[in-house]
Amino acid sequence: MGGGDIKFIAGVGALLGWKKVLLVIFLGSLLGSIVGVTLMALDKKDRKSQIPFGPYLAAGTLAAIFYGDELIRLYLDLISGNVRFF
């Protein structure tokens, strides 16, 4: 995570608020991890390789803008035991 990623997160936090910026960081990390593990499994990258984090933060930001409230509600329902998928 570089300085540009931190500035990006600060801007997203100013736009969306603290609850959704935590969601953005989680989703960006999750997406980046999935892509990174997939690339390592396909022998395209190794453990020392760097991949840019910004595109995954941007994808997490889009998900938080369009589905943020629903994702937060789903998470809270899952940890409380009230699972309502539909």
C-alpha positions as MATLAB code, in Angstrom:
seq = 'MGGGDIKFIAGVGALLGWKKVLLVIFLGSLLGSIVGVTLMALDKKDRKSQIPFGPYLAAGTLAAIFYGDELIRLYLDLISGNVRFF';
ca = [
       0.000    0.000    0.000;
       1.605    3.185   -1.170;
       1.026    6.870   -0.628;
      -1.399    7.115   -3.532;
      -3.562    4.378   -2.032;
      -3.714    6.261    1.260;
      -4.755    9.456   -0.520;
      -7.356    7.520   -2.470;
      -8.786    6.050    0.756;
      -8.847    9.527    2.337;
     -10.855   10.848   -0.609;
     -13.233    7.902   -0.500;
     -13.651    8.403    3.235;
     -14.551   12.046    2.698;
     -17.075   11.011    0.047;
     -18.679    7.956    1.657;
     -18.041    8.210    5.402;
     -16.166    6.042    7.850;
     -18.467    2.991    7.771;
     -18.278    2.570    4.033;
     -14.549    3.323    3.848;
     -13.964    0.318    6.100;
     -16.044   -1.706    3.659;
     -13.970   -0.364    0.747;
     -10.710   -1.383    2.437;
     -12.105   -4.851    3.198;
     -13.466   -5.399   -0.313;
     -10.298   -4.076   -1.957;
      -8.139   -6.360    0.178;
     -10.398   -9.334   -0.512;
     -10.376   -8.757   -4.276;
      -6.625   -8.142   -4.342;
      -6.000  -11.303   -2.335;
      -8.162  -13.393   -4.649;
      -6.349  -12.076   -7.720;
      -2.932  -12.421   -6.095;
      -3.497  -16.010   -4.988;
      -4.903  -16.862   -8.418;
      -1.855  -15.380  -10.148;
       0.449  -17.323   -7.836;
      -1.471  -20.540   -8.517;
      -1.082  -19.976  -12.260;
       2.671  -19.321  -11.815;
       2.352  -15.792  -13.237;
       3.610  -14.144  -10.016;
       5.538  -15.240   -6.968;
       5.290  -14.189   -3.328;
       7.725  -11.310   -3.788;
       5.882   -9.791   -6.768;
       3.958   -6.576   -6.318;
       0.539   -5.919   -7.756;
      -1.135   -2.495   -7.807;
      -3.735   -2.039   -5.067;
      -5.556    0.959   -6.578;
      -7.746   -0.964   -9.048;
      -9.028   -3.206   -6.266;
      -9.761   -0.205   -4.063;
     -11.629    1.371   -6.977;
     -13.694   -1.811   -7.446;
     -14.406   -1.870   -3.703;
     -15.451    1.783   -3.896;
     -17.919    1.052   -6.696;
     -19.360   -1.867   -4.746;
     -19.692    0.337   -1.644;
     -21.401    3.113   -3.601;
     -23.986    0.835   -5.196;
     -24.380   -1.955   -2.596;
     -22.736   -0.615    0.568;
     -25.755   -0.508    2.837;
     -26.885   -3.977    1.769;
     -23.403   -5.454    2.258;
     -23.062   -3.910    5.714;
     -26.546   -5.184    6.683;
     -25.697   -8.663    5.356;
     -22.460   -8.714    7.354;
     -24.184   -7.607   10.553;
     -26.922  -10.186   10.037;
     -24.341  -12.923    9.482;
     -22.392  -12.167   12.657;
     -25.576  -11.815   14.737;
     -27.098  -15.067   13.451;
     -29.994  -13.343   11.656;
     -29.303  -14.549    8.143;
     -31.827  -13.145    5.676;
     -30.687  -13.596    2.104;
     -33.979  -12.626    0.460;
];
